[in-house]
């Protein structure tokens, strides 16, 4: 069994920051679970373009509120504490935060821990072996 404390990740290479977000990567590819788990903060008043072409993502909002707009159909989905959304079609989307939002994100395949978004909002697959 493995345990990870958020406090052990903050301030390390596995706390990755972007302009609109901070992602603390808790479970990584090296842990061999087949997915990664992140504790992510999205800054209030921001809009972030994301398109995980190489990953499927499920997100559980535990604090705050905002919305996700899926760009294929321009549908807007309200997100608030207690809401889960799954980007099961590698959905290109805009994430808008009305307030600071705290999210638990699960990625398949897992990330190695230091990835940042490329120019189109995706993560590349990193072969760390």
N, C-alpha and C positions, 0 to 999 in steps of 0.2 A: 504494500500500500504506500501511496505517496500523499503527503500533505503539503500544501503551499499556502503561505500567508501573504496577503496583499502587501503588508508592510515589508516583506522580504524582497518584493519585486520593485517597489517604488525606489527610484534613484539608481536603478541598474540599467544595463543595456536592453532589458526586456520591458522597460517603460519607454514607449516610443511616442513622440509628440509630433503632431502636424499642426497646421495653422488653426484648424477648427476643432481638434480632438486630441485626447491623450489615451493611449491604449496600453494597459498593463497586461502583459501576456503571462498567464498563469500555468496553463498546460500547453506543452509544445510538441512538435513532431518527435523530438528526441525521447519523449515520455512513452511513445509507442502505443498510444490510445486510438490512433486513426483519426483524430480531430484535435483542434486546439481550442482553448477557452481563454477569453479576454475579458477584463473589466475595463470598460471604456467610458470616458466622459466626453460628451459632445457639448461644445460651448454654446450658451444662449445667444440667439440672434444670428446664427450662422446657417449657411446652406452649403452642403458638401456634395459634390458629384462623385458617385461611386459606381463601379461596374466590375464586380468580381467575376470576370470571364473564366477564371481558372479555379474558382472555389464556390462551393455552396455555403451560405451563411444563414444561421438562425439567430435572432436577436430577441432578448427579453429585456424590456424596459423596466427598471426597478425604481427610478426616480425621474421626475420631470415630465415634460410633454413637448410634442412637436408633430411632425408628419413626414411620411415617405411618399414621394411621387414616383411611380413606375413610369419610365419614359416610353415604353412600347405602346402603352395605352393611355398615358396621361391621367391615370387614376391617382387620387390622393387618399392616403390611408392615415387616419388620425392615430397617433401613438401617445400613450400615457402610461404611467406606472401600472403594471399588471398586464401589459400587452406584449404578446409575442408575435413577431413576423418572421417569415421564412422566405428567403430569396431563392426559391427552388428551381428557378429557370435561369439562373445567373443574371437576374434582372438588373439592367442599368437603371439607376435611380438617383433621385435627389433626396437627401436627408436634411430636413430643416428642424432646428431646435428653437422653440419659443422660450424655453427656460433651459438651464443646464440640465442635461439628460445623462443619467447613468445607466449603462447598458451592459448586459452580460452577453457576449457574442461567442458563437461556436462556429468554427470553420472546418470544412472538409474539402480537400485534404488539409491537414494541419499546417500551420506556419512554423518556421524555425524560431521566430521570436524577434527578429530585427527588421522585418520587411516594412517598407513604406509604400504608399500608393504611387503608381507611375502616372504618366501624364493623362491617361484615360480613366483613372480611378480604380485600377485593379492592382493586385499583387501578382508578381511573377511566381512561378514555382521554383523554389530554391532546392537544389540537390545538395544537401549538406553531408553527404556520405563520402 
